[in-house]
C-alpha cells in the first residue's frame, strides 16, 4: 500500500471526522464514492467462538480490566493521525462481550501493523465521504475513526459490507455497531448506545483489533 504524504493524510482525516462534510476535494468536482462490498460479511460471535487459542486471546484482550481510563471526552492514540506501519488493514468482523462493570466491542481487521485512532461522541454521525446522517435509533453515538486502513481499489470478499449494521451483540448498553469501508486511508465505525457513557479505546495487533470498552456503572 503506497503511503500518502503527511499533508494528504491530514487532509483525508479532517474530511472523514468533520461533521457535515460531504466530500474531501480541492475543487468542485463530484466526490469519489466509498466502495461498497458486493456481499454482506458482518458477523457477531461470542468470545469463545472467535477464539482459536484461549491463552493468546486472554493475554491480548484482557477480560478482567478495561483497556484504558474511562472518559466521555474525545480520545486519540499518541500517533494520531499517522498511518503507522499498518498494511492492508480492513474490517472483517465484530464481536462483543459483557464483563464486570463494562462491556467490550471488538472490531477485527485483516492486515498487519498498528494504525492510529480518534474517538468522540457526536450528535450527528455521518457516513464518511457522503455526509449522510447515520440514524440507527440509538440515543447516543460514539464515532471511532481509524487512520491507516487499506485503500484498495478492489473490495476484499471478507470485508464487512459498507454501512453494515451489526445488532446481535448480546450487550447491555450497545445497540448497534455500524461499519464503513476504508476510504482515503481511514475507516469509521459508529457505536450506538443507550446513553452517553464513559469509554476507553485501544488498538491491538496480530490480528489488528479496535477494542472499545463501554462503562456500565461507576467504578
C-alpha positions in Angstrom: 0.0 0.0 0.0 1.5 3.2 -1.0 2.0 5.8 1.7 0.5 9.2 1.4 2.3 12.4 2.1 1.8 13.9 5.6 -0.3 16.8 4.1 -2.6 14.4 2.2 -3.1 12.2 5.2 -4.1 15.0 7.5 -6.5 16.4 4.8 -8.1 12.9 4.5 -8.5 12.6 8.2 -10.3 16.0 8.7 -12.5 15.1 5.8 -13.6 11.9 7.5 -14.0 13.2 11.0 -15.6 16.6 10.4 -19.4 16.9 10.8 -21.5 17.7 7.8 -18.8 17.2 5.2 -20.0 15.7 2.0 -16.6 15.1 0.4 -12.9 15.9 0.5 -11.9 17.9 -2.5 -9.8 20.8 -3.5 -12.2 21.7 -6.3 -15.9 21.3 -7.1 -15.6 18.0 -8.9 -18.1 15.3 -8.0 -16.6 13.4 -4.9 -15.5 9.9 -5.2 -17.9 7.4 -3.5 -16.7 5.0 -0.8 -16.6 1.4 -2.0 -19.5 -0.9 -1.5 -19.0 -4.6 -0.6 -20.8 -6.9 -3.0 -21.9 -9.3 -0.3 -22.5 -8.9 3.5 -19.8 -10.2 5.7 -20.9 -8.9 9.1 -20.7 -11.3 11.9 -21.3 -11.3 15.6 -19.8 -14.1 17.7 -19.2 -14.8 21.3 -15.6 -14.6 22.5 -15.4 -18.3 22.8 -16.5 -18.8 19.2 -14.0 -16.3 18.0 -11.1 -17.7 20.0 -8.7 -20.2 18.5 -6.2 -20.1 21.3 -7.7 -19.1 24.7 -4.3 -18.3 26.3 -3.4 -15.9 23.5 -6.9 -14.4 23.4 -6.8 -13.7 27.1 -3.4 -12.1 27.0 -4.2 -9.8 24.1 -7.8 -8.9 25.2 -7.7 -8.9 29.0 -11.1 -9.7 30.4 -10.5 -8.6 34.0 -9.9 -4.9 33.4 -10.6 -2.2 30.8 -8.1 -1.2 28.2 -7.8 2.4 29.5 -9.2 5.1 31.7 -12.9 5.7 31.1 -14.0 9.1 29.9 -16.7 10.7 27.8 -14.2 13.2 26.3 -12.6 12.7 22.8 -9.7 10.3 22.8 -6.9 9.6 20.4 -3.8 7.4 20.2 -0.4 9.1 20.6 0.3 8.6 16.9 -2.9 10.1 15.5 -3.4 10.7 12.6 -0.3 8.8 11.4 -0.8 5.6 9.4 2.0 3.9 11.4 3.2 0.6 10.0 -0.3 -0.6 9.1 -0.6 -2.5 5.8 -3.7 -3.8 4.0 -6.0 -3.2 7.1 -9.7 -3.5 6.7 -12.6 -4.6 8.9 -13.8 -8.2 8.8 -15.9 -8.9 11.9 -17.4 -7.5 15.1 -17.9 -9.3 18.4 -18.8 -8.2 21.9 -18.9 -9.4 25.5 -20.1 -8.1 28.8 -17.7 -8.1 31.8 -18.0 -6.8 35.3 -18.5 -3.1 35.1 -18.1 -2.8 31.4 -18.8 -4.3 28.0 -16.3 -4.8 25.2 -16.8 -4.2 21.5 -14.0 -5.7 19.3 -13.8 -4.8 15.6 -11.4 -7.3 14.0 -9.4 -6.4 10.9 -7.3 -8.2 8.2 -3.8 -6.9 7.6 -0.8 -6.1 9.8 0.7 -3.4 11.8 -0.9 -0.8 14.1 -3.0 2.1 12.7 -3.9 5.1 14.9 -7.4 6.1 16.1 -9.6 9.1 17.1 -12.8 8.7 19.1 -15.6 11.1 20.1 -19.3 11.4 20.9 -21.2 13.1 18.1 -24.7 14.4 17.8 -24.9 13.8 14.1 -22.9 10.7 13.0 -22.3 10.8 9.2 -21.3 8.4 6.5 -17.7 9.2 5.5 -17.3 10.9 2.2 -21.0 11.2 1.6 -22.3 13.1 4.6 -25.5 11.1 5.0 -26.6 11.1 8.7 -26.4 7.7 10.3 -29.6 7.0 12.4 -29.9 3.6 14.0 -32.4 4.6 16.5 -29.9 4.7 19.4 -29.8 7.5 21.9 -26.0 8.3 21.8 -23.4 7.8 19.1 -19.7 7.1 19.6 -17.6 7.6 16.5 -14.3 5.8 16.2 -12.1 6.7 13.2 -9.1 4.5 12.3 -6.2 6.0 10.3 -4.1 3.7 8.2 -6.7 1.3 6.7 -6.5 -0.1 3.2 -7.1 2.0 0.1 -7.5 -1.0 -2.2 -9.4 -0.4 -5.4 -10.8 -3.9 -5.3 -13.2 -4.8 -2.4 -12.0 -7.9 -0.4 -14.6 -10.6 -0.2 -14.2 -10.9 3.6 -14.6 -7.2 4.3 -17.6 -6.1 6.3 -20.2 -4.6 4.0 -20.1 -0.8 3.7 -22.7 0.6 6.0 -23.3 -2.8 7.7 -25.3 -2.5 11.0 -24.4 -5.2 13.5 -27.1 -5.5 16.1 -27.0 -9.1 17.6 -24.3 -8.3 20.1 -25.9 -9.5 23.4 -24.7 -6.3 25.1 -26.3 -4.2 27.9 -25.6 -0.7 26.6 -24.6 -1.1 22.9 -27.4 -1.4 20.4 -25.7 -1.1 17.1 -22.2 -1.0 15.5 -22.1 0.4 12.0 -19.1 -0.3 9.9 -17.9 1.7 6.9 -15.4 0.5 4.3 -12.0 2.2 4.2 -11.9 5.5 2.3 -8.9 7.6 1.7 -6.8 5.7 4.2 -9.3 5.8 7.1 -12.2 3.7 8.4 -15.2 4.9 10.5 -17.3 3.0 13.0 -20.4 4.3 14.7 -21.3 2.7 18.0 -24.9 3.3 19.0 -25.5 3.4 22.8 -28.5 3.7 25.2 -26.9 6.8 26.6 -23.6 8.7 26.6 -21.3 6.6 28.7 -17.6 6.7 29.6 -15.5 4.6 27.3 -11.9 3.6 26.6 -10.3 2.6 23.2 -7.1 0.9 22.1 -5.8 -0.9 19.0 -4.2 -4.4 19.3 -2.1 -6.3 16.8 -1.9 -9.9 15.4 -4.6 -9.7 14.4 -5.4 -5.9 14.2 -8.3 -5.2 16.5 -10.0 -2.0 17.6 -11.1 -2.6 21.2 -13.8 -0.3 22.7 -14.8 -0.7 26.3 -18.0 0.9 27.5 -18.5 1.5 31.2 -21.7 0.1 32.6 -21.5 1.5 36.1 -19.4 3.9 38.1 -16.1 2.4 39.3 
